[in-house]
Amino acid sequence: MVVRREETRTMVDRYRGATRLNHWVTAIALILLTLSGMALFHPALFFMSGLFGGGSMTRMLHPWIGVVLLASFAVLFIQMVRHNFWNRSDTVWVRHIGDVMAGNEEKMPEAGKYNGAQKLIFWGMTLLILVLFGSGLVIWYEYFGSTFTIEQQRIGHIVHALMAIAMLLIVIAHIYAAFYIRGSINAMTEGKVTGGWAFRHHRGWLREEAREGVVDERQQPQRSMRPAE
């Protein structure tokens, strides 16, 4: 991590370019899977298959986009898992999430690189992607049609649809949080956040990284860690 002065603000590096690229590949795959999945889910939504070149192309592309999602998220998982293990402060954080919504984050325990809610989203997405991929294989008739029974395929369809709805809800929550917490979008677009943002939302991570990271020689480290935007 690098802490540096840019004009009048202190900026903190949060994500490398490779991580941001991988995140957006995952995000785009999820969007395409949602649109193509909705087209295949109900006849009233079949018109959306026109975005993919028709019904046949949609059926062909949907599972392969799922493969891309699994691969991209696997890389993201490896990059982020060490920061997402649960601890006691996360339990306290989740119990007081109302203070976050009310803007009283000074009452919350210090969060590491990810807070309790972000960790729940991370592990929820991990579980759902695995179940979605597994159930997707059951109903991927072109390659596995003769591997599973009709009854198993029916169950696969139900499980796949329910997990897809759950995934959509998690993604909506993730997107909402990204816009609700001002400055969060910069982390995945520019790879950096302000020192004030890091201090307010992920103070534990800021303290840890400041001790182990690199401080730009052009900036003298401050004696106290006061929030500054």
N, C-alpha and C positions, 0 to 999 in steps of 0.2 A: 504494500500500500504506500501511496505517496500523499503527503499532506503538503499543500503549497498555497501560496497567495496568488490569486488572480484578481487584478484590479483591487477592489476593496473587500473581496470575500475570500474566506479560507475554503479551499476545495479539497475534498477527500476522494481518492479513487475507491470505487466500490466493485466494479466488474470489469474484467478484461474484455478486449474485443472479441475473442473466441467465445467467451461465455455469452456475451450479448447476441452474437450471431446465432449460436445454438438455441438461445431462448426464443428468438424470433422465428427460427425454423419450426420449433415446437408450436409456437403460437399460430403460425400460418397453417400448419398441418391440422391443428385443432379446429380452426375456422373452416377449412375445406371439408373436414370430416363431418362437422356439424351441418353444413349446407347440403352435402351429398347424402348424409344420413337422413336428413329431413325429407329429401326428395324420394328416398326409398321407403320412408316410414309410413306414409299415408297417401292415397291417390290425390287428395286435395292439395298436396304439396309437390306433386310430381312435376309441376311446371318448372321447379327449381333445377331439374335435371338438365335444362337447357344451358345452364352455366357450365356444364361439363361435356356438352356435345350430344346430349340425348340419354335415354334410359340405359342403353347397352354400355355406353362409355362410363356412365355414372357407376353402374354395377361393377365394372372392371376396375375403375380407378379407386373406388372407396377402400377396398381392403389393402391396396398397395400404399395408399396414403397412410393407412394405419401402420404399416410396416415402417414407413418413414418416421411416424410419430414415436413408435417404440424405440427406434434406434437413436433419434435425437434426444428423447427424454432419458434414455439410458446414459448418454454422455452427460447430460445435465445432472442426473442423479449422482454420478460419480464425482462431479465437481462440487456439489452442494451438500451431500449427505453428512459430512463431518460437522457441519454447522447446524444440523437439524435434529440432533439427538435431544430428547426431552429431558428437562431437569426441573427441580422444585420451583424455581422462579417462573417457569413457564406456566405451571399450574396456578400460581398466584396471579400471574398476568391475565390468564383467561378468566379467572373468577372476577376480576375487576375490569373487564372489557368495557363496561358501561362508562368508566372514567375516560377511556380512550375516545368513545363516541362523544362524550361531553367536553372533550378538549382538556381534561385534567390529567395529562400524562405525567405530571410531576408526582402524582400519587402512585404511579406504577413502579414495580421493581425494574432495575436496569435490564434491558434486553440485549442479548448478544447480536450476532449478525442478523438473526431472524427471531421475531417474537413468537409467542405461543400460537397466535392465529395463523401466522405464516407457516409454522411447522405443521399445524393441522392440515392446511391446504397442501403442503408438500407431500405428506404421507397419504392424504386422501387421494391426491392425483396419482401417486405411485400405485396404490392398491387398485384404483379404478382402471388405470391404463393396462395393468396386468390382466384384470378380469375381462375388460373389453377385448383385449387381444386374444385371450383364450377362448372366449365365447365367439369371437369373430372367426376363429379357425374352424369352429364347429359348423358354422353356417357359410363357410367359403366353399360353395358347392363345386366350383371348377377344379379345385385341387383336393378337397377333403370330403366330397359328396358321398363317396362310398365307404368312408372311414367310420361315420357315425350313423346311428339309427335315426329313423324319422322322429321318434320320441325325443331323442337327444337333441336333434336339430330344433324341434319346437321349443324345448327348454332353453336352448342356446339363443333363440330369437328373443324370448321374454327377458332373459338375463341381460342380453346385449342392449335391449331397449331401455330397461330400467337403469342400468349403469350409465348409459349415454345421457339420460336425463339428470342423474346425479352429477355427472361430470360437467354438464352445462351449467348447473347451479353453482358448482365450485368455481368455474371459470368466470361466471358473472360476478361472484363475490370477490375474486381476485382482481378483476378489472375495476370494480367499484372502489376497492381499497386503494388501488394505484392512483386513481383520480382524486379520491377523498383526502389522502395524505399528500398535501401539496409538496412537490419536489421529488416525489417517488419516480415519476416517469423519466426524469433525467438520468436515474441510475441505469436504466436499460436502453436509453437512447445515446447518452453521452458517456456513460460509464462512471460518472462522478456525481457527488452530492455536496451540498454545502456543509461546512463544519457545524452550523447551527442545526441542520436537519439530522445529521448523525448524532449530535449531542442530545437532541430532543427525543428521537425515536429509537436509537440503538446505542445508548451510552456505553454499555459494557463492551460492545464490539469496538467502539471508537477508542476506549481506553486501552484495550488489548492490542489493537493494531498500531496505535501511536507508540506503544512501548517496543513493538517488534518491527515496525515499518521504517520507512525512510522519510526523513523530513528535508524538504527542499532547503538548501543552504541559504537561499535568498530570503527565507522567512525565519525569524527567531521564534522558537516555540513560546507560547504564552505560559505564564506561571499558573494561571487558574483556567479551568475549562468552563468558560461561560458560554451559553448559547449565543451564536452570532449568525445572522443570516447574511 
